Amino acid sequence: MAHDNPTDQQFHASLILGFTDTNALRAFFGSGGIATLSNKLPEFVSAVHAYEVSEALTYVKDGKVLPHYQT
């Protein structure tokens, strides 16, 4: 996220879900609980983007910018 974007174009929250394997992912998204939650999302969000991430890089930790990213 670019912090110099206009306020109305910045993310205000994000949620990252991690799963141990494909079966765990499928079980989660196939559950009745997620269907109930999905029906409530339009009250709170304007968009949902889902994509697979193979690696996450940490640039800020405990509120401090790191000199180099961590994996």
PDB file of N, CA, C and O in Angstrom:
ATOM      1  N   MET A   1       0.838  -1.174   0.000  1.00  0.00           N
ATOM      2  CA  MET A   1       0.000   0.000   0.000  1.00  0.00           C
ATOM      3  C   MET A   1       0.877   1.229   0.000  1.00  0.00           C
ATOM      4  O   MET A   1       1.839   1.321   0.762  1.00  0.00           O
ATOM      5  N   ALA A   2       0.542   2.165  -0.853  1.00  0.00           N
ATOM      6  CA  ALA A   2       1.247   3.443  -0.871  1.00  0.00           C
ATOM      7  C   ALA A   2       0.579   4.376   0.132  1.00  0.00           C
ATOM      8  O   ALA A   2      -0.617   4.646   0.028  1.00  0.00           O
ATOM      9  N   HIS A   3       1.340   4.866   1.096  1.00  0.00           N
ATOM     10  CA  HIS A   3       0.778   5.722   2.141  1.00  0.00           C
ATOM     11  C   HIS A   3       0.558   7.147   1.662  1.00  0.00           C
ATOM     12  O   HIS A   3      -0.051   7.949   2.370  1.00  0.00           O
ATOM     13  N   ASP A   4       1.043   7.472   0.476  1.00  0.00           N
ATOM     14  CA  ASP A   4       0.833   8.825  -0.042  1.00  0.00           C
ATOM     15  C   ASP A   4      -0.393   8.901  -0.954  1.00  0.00           C
ATOM     16  O   ASP A   4      -0.650   9.941  -1.559  1.00  0.00           O
ATOM     17  N   ASN A   5      -1.153   7.798  -1.056  1.00  0.00           N
ATOM     18  CA  ASN A   5      -2.414   7.836  -1.801  1.00  0.00           C
ATOM     19  C   ASN A   5      -3.408   8.721  -1.061  1.00  0.00           C
ATOM     20  O   ASN A   5      -3.326   8.852   0.160  1.00  0.00           O
ATOM     21  N   PRO A   6      -4.348   9.331  -1.784  1.00  0.00           N
ATOM     22  CA  PRO A   6      -5.399  10.090  -1.107  1.00  0.00           C
ATOM     23  C   PRO A   6      -6.122   9.199  -0.092  1.00  0.00           C
ATOM     24  O   PRO A   6      -6.253   7.994  -0.306  1.00  0.00           O
ATOM     25  N   THR A   7      -6.586   9.785   1.000  1.00  0.00           N
ATOM     26  CA  THR A   7      -7.215   9.037   2.081  1.00  0.00           C
ATOM     27  C   THR A   7      -8.318   8.112   1.598  1.00  0.00           C
ATOM     28  O   THR A   7      -8.436   6.985   2.078  1.00  0.00           O
ATOM     29  N   ASP A   8      -9.130   8.577   0.650  1.00  0.00           N
ATOM     30  CA  ASP A   8     -10.243   7.744   0.183  1.00  0.00           C
ATOM     31  C   ASP A   8      -9.793   6.589  -0.715  1.00  0.00           C
ATOM     32  O   ASP A   8     -10.619   5.778  -1.135  1.00  0.00           O
ATOM     33  N   GLN A   9      -8.491   6.506  -1.014  1.00  0.00           N
ATOM     34  CA  GLN A   9      -7.979   5.426  -1.849  1.00  0.00           C
ATOM     35  C   GLN A   9      -7.000   4.522  -1.100  1.00  0.00           C
ATOM     36  O   GLN A   9      -6.288   3.728  -1.714  1.00  0.00           O
ATOM     37  N   GLN A  10      -6.966   4.645   0.217  1.00  0.00           N
ATOM     38  CA  GLN A  10      -6.095   3.805   1.021  1.00  0.00           C
ATOM     39  C   GLN A  10      -6.887   2.638   1.599  1.00  0.00           C
ATOM     40  O   GLN A  10      -8.094   2.734   1.817  1.00  0.00           O
ATOM     41  N   PHE A  11      -6.182   1.532   1.843  1.00  0.00           N
ATOM     42  CA  PHE A  11      -6.805   0.414   2.542  1.00  0.00           C
ATOM     43  C   PHE A  11      -6.993   0.817   3.996  1.00  0.00           C
ATOM     44  O   PHE A  11      -6.152   1.510   4.569  1.00  0.00           O
ATOM     45  N   HIS A  12      -8.075   0.390   4.578  1.00  0.00           N
ATOM     46  CA  HIS A  12      -8.307   0.678   5.982  1.00  0.00           C
ATOM     47  C   HIS A  12      -8.166  -0.573   6.831  1.00  0.00           C
ATOM     48  O   HIS A  12      -8.154  -0.490   8.059  1.00  0.00           O
ATOM     49  N   ALA A  13      -8.062  -1.706   6.206  1.00  0.00           N
ATOM     50  CA  ALA A  13      -7.850  -2.966   6.924  1.00  0.00           C
ATOM     51  C   ALA A  13      -7.493  -4.050   5.920  1.00  0.00           C
ATOM     52  O   ALA A  13      -7.787  -3.946   4.729  1.00  0.00           O
ATOM     53  N   SER A  14      -6.864  -5.074   6.424  1.00  0.00           N
ATOM     54  CA  SER A  14      -6.636  -6.246   5.592  1.00  0.00           C
ATOM     55  C   SER A  14      -6.690  -7.473   6.490  1.00  0.00           C
ATOM     56  O   SER A  14      -6.469  -7.394   7.699  1.00  0.00           O
ATOM     57  N   LEU A  15      -6.981  -8.580   5.884  1.00  0.00           N
ATOM     58  CA  LEU A  15      -7.080  -9.843   6.601  1.00  0.00           C
ATOM     59  C   LEU A  15      -6.331 -10.881   5.787  1.00  0.00           C
ATOM     60  O   LEU A  15      -6.584 -11.059   4.596  1.00  0.00           O
ATOM     61  N   ILE A  16      -5.421 -11.550   6.434  1.00  0.00           N
ATOM     62  CA  ILE A  16      -4.647 -12.586   5.759  1.00  0.00           C
ATOM     63  C   ILE A  16      -4.953 -13.907   6.438  1.00  0.00           C
ATOM     64  O   ILE A  16      -4.818 -14.042   7.655  1.00  0.00           O
ATOM     65  N   LEU A  17      -5.362 -14.869   5.648  1.00  0.00           N
ATOM     66  CA  LEU A  17      -5.645 -16.210   6.147  1.00  0.00           C
ATOM     67  C   LEU A  17      -4.562 -17.155   5.662  1.00  0.00           C
ATOM     68  O   LEU A  17      -4.184 -17.123   4.491  1.00  0.00           O
ATOM     69  N   GLY A  18      -4.067 -17.989   6.549  1.00  0.00           N
ATOM     70  CA  GLY A  18      -3.069 -18.971   6.168  1.00  0.00           C
ATOM     71  C   GLY A  18      -3.581 -20.368   6.467  1.00  0.00           C
ATOM     72  O   GLY A  18      -4.269 -20.582   7.465  1.00  0.00           O
ATOM     73  N   PHE A  19      -3.253 -21.307   5.616  1.00  0.00           N
ATOM     74  CA  PHE A  19      -3.708 -22.681   5.775  1.00  0.00           C
ATOM     75  C   PHE A  19      -2.510 -23.614   5.660  1.00  0.00           C
ATOM     76  O   PHE A  19      -1.560 -23.342   4.926  1.00  0.00           O
ATOM     77  N   THR A  20      -2.573 -24.709   6.393  1.00  0.00           N
ATOM     78  CA  THR A  20      -1.461 -25.659   6.374  1.00  0.00           C
ATOM     79  C   THR A  20      -1.356 -26.413   5.062  1.00  0.00           C
ATOM     80  O   THR A  20      -0.269 -26.832   4.664  1.00  0.00           O
ATOM     81  N   ASP A  21      -2.497 -26.586   4.382  1.00  0.00           N
ATOM     82  CA  ASP A  21      -2.484 -27.288   3.106  1.00  0.00           C
ATOM     83  C   ASP A  21      -3.791 -27.017   2.363  1.00  0.00           C
ATOM     84  O   ASP A  21      -4.683 -26.344   2.880  1.00  0.00           O
ATOM     85  N   THR A  22      -3.892 -27.539   1.170  1.00  0.00           N
ATOM     86  CA  THR A  22      -5.069 -27.313   0.324  1.00  0.00           C
ATOM     87  C   THR A  22      -6.334 -27.880   0.956  1.00  0.00           C
ATOM     88  O   THR A  22      -7.406 -27.287   0.832  1.00  0.00           O
ATOM     89  N   ASN A  23      -6.222 -29.018   1.629  1.00  0.00           N
ATOM     90  CA  ASN A  23      -7.409 -29.611   2.264  1.00  0.00           C
ATOM     91  C   ASN A  23      -7.960 -28.704   3.356  1.00  0.00           C
ATOM     92  O   ASN A  23      -9.176 -28.566   3.484  1.00  0.00           O
ATOM     93  N   ALA A  24      -7.088 -28.084   4.144  1.00  0.00           N
ATOM     94  CA  ALA A  24      -7.531 -27.166   5.192  1.00  0.00           C
ATOM     95  C   ALA A  24      -8.205 -25.943   4.575  1.00  0.00           C
ATOM     96  O   ALA A  24      -9.223 -25.473   5.083  1.00  0.00           O
ATOM     97  N   LEU A  25      -7.649 -25.435   3.495  1.00  0.00           N
ATOM     98  CA  LEU A  25      -8.246 -24.294   2.789  1.00  0.00           C
ATOM     99  C   LEU A  25      -9.638 -24.655   2.292  1.00  0.00           C
ATOM    100  O   LEU A  25     -10.584 -23.891   2.487  1.00  0.00           O
ATOM    101  N   ARG A  26      -9.771 -25.803   1.657  1.00  0.00           N
ATOM    102  CA  ARG A  26     -11.070 -26.234   1.116  1.00  0.00           C
ATOM    103  C   ARG A  26     -12.086 -26.468   2.224  1.00  0.00           C
ATOM    104  O   ARG A  26     -13.260 -26.133   2.068  1.00  0.00           O
ATOM    105  N   ALA A  27     -11.647 -27.040   3.341  1.00  0.00           N
ATOM    106  CA  ALA A  27     -12.554 -27.271   4.463  1.00  0.00           C
ATOM    107  C   ALA A  27     -13.071 -25.951   5.015  1.00  0.00           C
ATOM    108  O   ALA A  27     -14.252 -25.830   5.342  1.00  0.00           O
ATOM    109  N   PHE A  28     -12.194 -24.966   5.119  1.00  0.00           N
ATOM    110  CA  PHE A  28     -12.599 -23.658   5.626  1.00  0.00           C
ATOM    111  C   PHE A  28     -13.611 -22.997   4.702  1.00  0.00           C
ATOM    112  O   PHE A  28     -14.681 -22.575   5.142  1.00  0.00           O
ATOM    113  N   PHE A  29     -13.274 -22.908   3.429  1.00  0.00           N
ATOM    114  CA  PHE A  29     -14.156 -22.216   2.487  1.00  0.00           C
ATOM    115  C   PHE A  29     -15.412 -23.014   2.156  1.00  0.00           C
ATOM    116  O   PHE A  29     -16.373 -22.452   1.630  1.00  0.00           O
ATOM    117  N   GLY A  30     -15.425 -24.295   2.450  1.00  0.00           N
ATOM    118  CA  GLY A  30     -16.608 -25.100   2.224  1.00  0.00           C
ATOM    119  C   GLY A  30     -17.524 -25.175   3.428  1.00  0.00           C
ATOM    120  O   GLY A  30     -18.576 -25.811   3.366  1.00  0.00           O
ATOM    121  N   SER A  31     -17.146 -24.541   4.516  1.00  0.00           N
ATOM    122  CA  SER A  31     -17.934 -24.636   5.744  1.00  0.00           C
ATOM    123  C   SER A  31     -19.150 -23.710   5.735  1.00  0.00           C
ATOM    124  O   SER A  31     -19.180 -22.709   5.019  1.00  0.00           O
ATOM    125  N   GLY A  32     -20.135 -24.058   6.530  1.00  0.00           N
ATOM    126  CA  GLY A  32     -21.327 -23.217   6.656  1.00  0.00           C
ATOM    127  C   GLY A  32     -21.019 -21.884   7.310  1.00  0.00           C
ATOM    128  O   GLY A  32     -21.655 -20.876   7.001  1.00  0.00           O
ATOM    129  N   GLY A  33     -20.047 -21.872   8.211  1.00  0.00           N
ATOM    130  CA  GLY A  33     -19.674 -20.630   8.885  1.00  0.00           C
ATOM    131  C   GLY A  33     -19.183 -19.564   7.929  1.00  0.00           C
ATOM    132  O   GLY A  33     -19.523 -18.389   8.071  1.00  0.00           O
ATOM    133  N   ILE A  34     -18.385 -19.969   6.954  1.00  0.00           N
ATOM    134  CA  ILE A  34     -17.863 -18.987   5.995  1.00  0.00           C
ATOM    135  C   ILE A  34     -18.980 -18.484   5.086  1.00  0.00           C
ATOM    136  O   ILE A  34     -18.949 -17.334   4.647  1.00  0.00           O
ATOM    137  N   ALA A  35     -19.948 -19.318   4.805  1.00  0.00           N
ATOM    138  CA  ALA A  35     -21.092 -18.865   3.994  1.00  0.00           C
ATOM    139  C   ALA A  35     -21.873 -17.798   4.748  1.00  0.00           C
ATOM    140  O   ALA A  35     -22.286 -16.800   4.156  1.00  0.00           O
ATOM    141  N   THR A  36     -22.080 -17.995   6.038  1.00  0.00           N
ATOM    142  CA  THR A  36     -22.781 -17.008   6.864  1.00  0.00           C
ATOM    143  C   THR A  36     -21.997 -15.697   6.914  1.00  0.00           C
ATOM    144  O   THR A  36     -22.565 -14.616   6.760  1.00  0.00           O
ATOM    145  N   LEU A  37     -20.689 -15.807   7.129  1.00  0.00           N
ATOM    146  CA  LEU A  37     -19.847 -14.619   7.175  1.00  0.00           C
ATOM    147  C   LEU A  37     -19.872 -13.879   5.839  1.00  0.00           C
ATOM    148  O   LEU A  37     -19.974 -12.652   5.814  1.00  0.00           O
ATOM    149  N   SER A  38     -19.783 -14.598   4.753  1.00  0.00           N
ATOM    150  CA  SER A  38     -19.775 -13.983   3.422  1.00  0.00           C
ATOM    151  C   SER A  38     -21.032 -13.162   3.170  1.00  0.00           C
ATOM    152  O   SER A  38     -20.974 -12.114   2.527  1.00  0.00           O
ATOM    153  N   ASN A  39     -22.157 -13.631   3.670  1.00  0.00           N
ATOM    154  CA  ASN A  39     -23.404 -12.894   3.487  1.00  0.00           C
ATOM    155  C   ASN A  39     -23.431 -11.581   4.254  1.00  0.00           C
ATOM    156  O   ASN A  39     -24.201 -10.684   3.910  1.00  0.00           O
ATOM    157  N   LYS A  40     -22.605 -11.450   5.290  1.00  0.00           N
ATOM    158  CA  LYS A  40     -22.559 -10.235   6.099  1.00  0.00           C
ATOM    159  C   LYS A  40     -21.522  -9.227   5.608  1.00  0.00           C
ATOM    160  O   LYS A  40     -21.565  -8.059   5.994  1.00  0.00           O
ATOM    161  N   LEU A  41     -20.608  -9.660   4.777  1.00  0.00           N
ATOM    162  CA  LEU A  41     -19.512  -8.785   4.340  1.00  0.00           C
ATOM    163  C   LEU A  41     -19.948  -7.494   3.658  1.00  0.00           C
ATOM    164  O   LEU A  41     -19.326  -6.460   3.903  1.00  0.00           O
ATOM    165  N   PRO A  42     -20.976  -7.492   2.821  1.00  0.00           N
ATOM    166  CA  PRO A  42     -21.340  -6.242   2.138  1.00  0.00           C
ATOM    167  C   PRO A  42     -21.663  -5.071   3.081  1.00  0.00           C
ATOM    168  O   PRO A  42     -21.597  -3.912   2.672  1.00  0.00           O
ATOM    169  N   GLU A  43     -22.005  -5.365   4.319  1.00  0.00           N
ATOM    170  CA  GLU A  43     -22.260  -4.297   5.287  1.00  0.00           C
ATOM    171  C   GLU A  43     -20.979  -3.570   5.675  1.00  0.00           C
ATOM    172  O   GLU A  43     -21.022  -2.414   6.096  1.00  0.00           O
ATOM    173  N   PHE A  44     -19.842  -4.242   5.535  1.00  0.00           N
ATOM    174  CA  PHE A  44     -18.594  -3.721   6.073  1.00  0.00           C
ATOM    175  C   PHE A  44     -17.499  -3.462   5.052  1.00  0.00           C
ATOM    176  O   PHE A  44     -16.569  -2.708   5.338  1.00  0.00           O
ATOM    177  N   VAL A  45     -17.579  -4.058   3.878  1.00  0.00           N
ATOM    178  CA  VAL A  45     -16.488  -3.934   2.913  1.00  0.00           C
ATOM    179  C   VAL A  45     -16.996  -3.478   1.549  1.00  0.00           C
ATOM    180  O   VAL A  45     -18.147  -3.715   1.182  1.00  0.00           O
ATOM    181  N   SER A  46     -16.124  -2.831   0.824  1.00  0.00           N
ATOM    182  CA  SER A  46     -16.474  -2.416  -0.532  1.00  0.00           C
ATOM    183  C   SER A  46     -15.863  -3.339  -1.576  1.00  0.00           C
ATOM    184  O   SER A  46     -16.292  -3.350  -2.730  1.00  0.00           O
ATOM    185  N   ALA A  47     -14.844  -4.126  -1.164  1.00  0.00           N
ATOM    186  CA  ALA A  47     -14.207  -5.041  -2.110  1.00  0.00           C
ATOM    187  C   ALA A  47     -13.512  -6.154  -1.345  1.00  0.00           C
ATOM    188  O   ALA A  47     -13.083  -5.974  -0.205  1.00  0.00           O
ATOM    189  N   VAL A  48     -13.410  -7.300  -1.989  1.00  0.00           N
ATOM    190  CA  VAL A  48     -12.662  -8.429  -1.451  1.00  0.00           C
ATOM    191  C   VAL A  48     -11.773  -8.939  -2.571  1.00  0.00           C
ATOM    192  O   VAL A  48     -12.236  -9.180  -3.686  1.00  0.00           O
ATOM    193  N   HIS A  49     -10.490  -9.101  -2.265  1.00  0.00           N
ATOM    194  CA  HIS A  49      -9.542  -9.611  -3.250  1.00  0.00           C
ATOM    195  C   HIS A  49      -8.879 -10.843  -2.653  1.00  0.00           C
ATOM    196  O   HIS A  49      -8.370 -10.793  -1.533  1.00  0.00           O
ATOM    197  N   ALA A  50      -8.880 -11.925  -3.377  1.00  0.00           N
ATOM    198  CA  ALA A  50      -8.265 -13.157  -2.893  1.00  0.00           C
ATOM    199  C   ALA A  50      -7.233 -13.636  -3.901  1.00  0.00           C
ATOM    200  O   ALA A  50      -7.481 -13.672  -5.106  1.00  0.00           O
ATOM    201  N   TYR A  51      -6.092 -13.995  -3.387  1.00  0.00           N
ATOM    202  CA  TYR A  51      -5.055 -14.538  -4.250  1.00  0.00           C
ATOM    203  C   TYR A  51      -4.097 -15.357  -3.409  1.00  0.00           C
ATOM    204  O   TYR A  51      -3.962 -15.139  -2.205  1.00  0.00           O
ATOM    205  N   GLU A  52      -3.446 -16.286  -4.045  1.00  0.00           N
ATOM    206  CA  GLU A  52      -2.498 -17.157  -3.364  1.00  0.00           C
ATOM    207  C   GLU A  52      -1.164 -16.449  -3.215  1.00  0.00           C
ATOM    208  O   GLU A  52      -0.675 -15.813  -4.148  1.00  0.00           O
ATOM    209  N   VAL A  53      -0.592 -16.565  -2.048  1.00  0.00           N
ATOM    210  CA  VAL A  53       0.711 -15.961  -1.769  1.00  0.00           C
ATOM    211  C   VAL A  53       1.662 -17.080  -1.379  1.00  0.00           C
ATOM    212  O   VAL A  53       1.366 -17.862  -0.475  1.00  0.00           O
ATOM    213  N   SER A  54       2.786 -17.162  -2.044  1.00  0.00           N
ATOM    214  CA  SER A  54       3.744 -18.223  -1.733  1.00  0.00           C
ATOM    215  C   SER A  54       4.780 -17.765  -0.712  1.00  0.00           C
ATOM    216  O   SER A  54       5.409 -18.590  -0.049  1.00  0.00           O
ATOM    217  N   GLU A  55       4.961 -16.437  -0.583  1.00  0.00           N
ATOM    218  CA  GLU A  55       5.943 -15.904   0.354  1.00  0.00           C
ATOM    219  C   GLU A  55       5.509 -14.509   0.775  1.00  0.00           C
ATOM    220  O   GLU A  55       5.056 -13.720  -0.053  1.00  0.00           O
ATOM    221  N   ALA A  56       5.646 -14.205   2.047  1.00  0.00           N
ATOM    222  CA  ALA A  56       5.317 -12.869   2.548  1.00  0.00           C
ATOM    223  C   ALA A  56       6.590 -12.237   3.093  1.00  0.00           C
ATOM    224  O   ALA A  56       7.344 -12.881   3.821  1.00  0.00           O
ATOM    225  N   LEU A  57       6.826 -11.003   2.748  1.00  0.00           N
ATOM    226  CA  LEU A  57       8.010 -10.274   3.203  1.00  0.00           C
ATOM    227  C   LEU A  57       7.592  -9.252   4.256  1.00  0.00           C
ATOM    228  O   LEU A  57       6.630  -8.510   4.060  1.00  0.00           O
ATOM    229  N   THR A  58       8.315  -9.216   5.367  1.00  0.00           N
ATOM    230  CA  THR A  58       8.010  -8.289   6.449  1.00  0.00           C
ATOM    231  C   THR A  58       8.941  -7.084   6.346  1.00  0.00           C
ATOM    232  O   THR A  58      10.163  -7.230   6.358  1.00  0.00           O
ATOM    233  N   TYR A  59       8.354  -5.898   6.245  1.00  0.00           N
ATOM    234  CA  TYR A  59       9.118  -4.658   6.163  1.00  0.00           C
ATOM    235  C   TYR A  59       9.018  -3.845   7.447  1.00  0.00           C
ATOM    236  O   TYR A  59       9.876  -3.008   7.725  1.00  0.00           O
ATOM    237  N   VAL A  60       7.963  -4.093   8.232  1.00  0.00           N
ATOM    238  CA  VAL A  60       7.753  -3.387   9.496  1.00  0.00           C
ATOM    239  C   VAL A  60       7.451  -4.434  10.557  1.00  0.00           C
ATOM    240  O   VAL A  60       6.634  -5.330  10.345  1.00  0.00           O
ATOM    241  N   LYS A  61       8.119  -4.314  11.705  1.00  0.00           N
ATOM    242  CA  LYS A  61       7.901  -5.269  12.793  1.00  0.00           C
ATOM    243  C   LYS A  61       7.845  -4.511  14.109  1.00  0.00           C
ATOM    244  O   LYS A  61       8.716  -3.693  14.405  1.00  0.00           O
ATOM    245  N   ASP A  62       6.816  -4.788  14.892  1.00  0.00           N
ATOM    246  CA  ASP A  62       6.622  -4.118  16.179  1.00  0.00           C
ATOM    247  C   ASP A  62       6.620  -2.597  16.018  1.00  0.00           C
ATOM    248  O   ASP A  62       7.138  -1.870  16.866  1.00  0.00           O
ATOM    249  N   GLY A  63       6.033  -2.134  14.926  1.00  0.00           N
ATOM    250  CA  GLY A  63       5.903  -0.699  14.698  1.00  0.00           C
ATOM    251  C   GLY A  63       7.161  -0.015  14.189  1.00  0.00           C
ATOM    252  O   GLY A  63       7.184   1.211  14.081  1.00  0.00           O
ATOM    253  N   LYS A  64       8.202  -0.766  13.873  1.00  0.00           N
ATOM    254  CA  LYS A  64       9.467  -0.175  13.414  1.00  0.00           C
ATOM    255  C   LYS A  64       9.823  -0.696  12.037  1.00  0.00           C
ATOM    256  O   LYS A  64       9.691  -1.889  11.763  1.00  0.00           O
ATOM    257  N   VAL A  65      10.277   0.204  11.164  1.00  0.00           N
ATOM    258  CA  VAL A  65      10.712  -0.184   9.826  1.00  0.00           C
ATOM    259  C   VAL A  65      12.022  -0.945   9.952  1.00  0.00           C
ATOM    260  O   VAL A  65      12.958  -0.471  10.596  1.00  0.00           O
ATOM    261  N   LEU A  66      12.094  -2.107   9.350  1.00  0.00           N
ATOM    262  CA  LEU A  66      13.296  -2.926   9.387  1.00  0.00           C
ATOM    263  C   LEU A  66      14.330  -2.429   8.389  1.00  0.00           C
ATOM    264  O   LEU A  66      13.955  -1.914   7.335  1.00  0.00           O
ATOM    265  N   PRO A  67      15.619  -2.566   8.684  1.00  0.00           N
ATOM    266  CA  PRO A  67      16.634  -2.124   7.727  1.00  0.00           C
ATOM    267  C   PRO A  67      16.613  -2.961   6.441  1.00  0.00           C
ATOM    268  O   PRO A  67      16.958  -2.475   5.363  1.00  0.00           O
ATOM    269  N   HIS A  68      16.203  -4.222   6.576  1.00  0.00           N
ATOM    270  CA  HIS A  68      16.065  -5.131   5.440  1.00  0.00           C
ATOM    271  C   HIS A  68      14.819  -5.980   5.678  1.00  0.00           C
ATOM    272  O   HIS A  68      14.485  -6.281   6.823  1.00  0.00           O
ATOM    273  N   TYR A  69      14.147  -6.358   4.630  1.00  0.00           N
ATOM    274  CA  TYR A  69      12.942  -7.173   4.808  1.00  0.00           C
ATOM    275  C   TYR A  69      13.319  -8.530   5.389  1.00  0.00           C
ATOM    276  O   TYR A  69      14.450  -8.998   5.253  1.00  0.00           O
ATOM    277  N   GLN A  70      12.334  -9.148   6.042  1.00  0.00           N
ATOM    278  CA  GLN A  70      12.470 -10.502   6.565  1.00  0.00           C
ATOM    279  C   GLN A  70      11.497 -11.411   5.841  1.00  0.00           C
ATOM    280  O   GLN A  70      10.421 -10.981   5.424  1.00  0.00           O
ATOM    281  N   THR A  71      11.883 -12.679   5.694  1.00  0.00           N
ATOM    282  CA  THR A  71      10.972 -13.648   5.082  1.00  0.00           C
ATOM    283  C   THR A  71      10.323 -14.493   6.152  1.00  0.00           C
ATOM    284  O   THR A  71       9.519 -15.372   5.843  1.00  0.00           O
TER     285      THR A  71
END
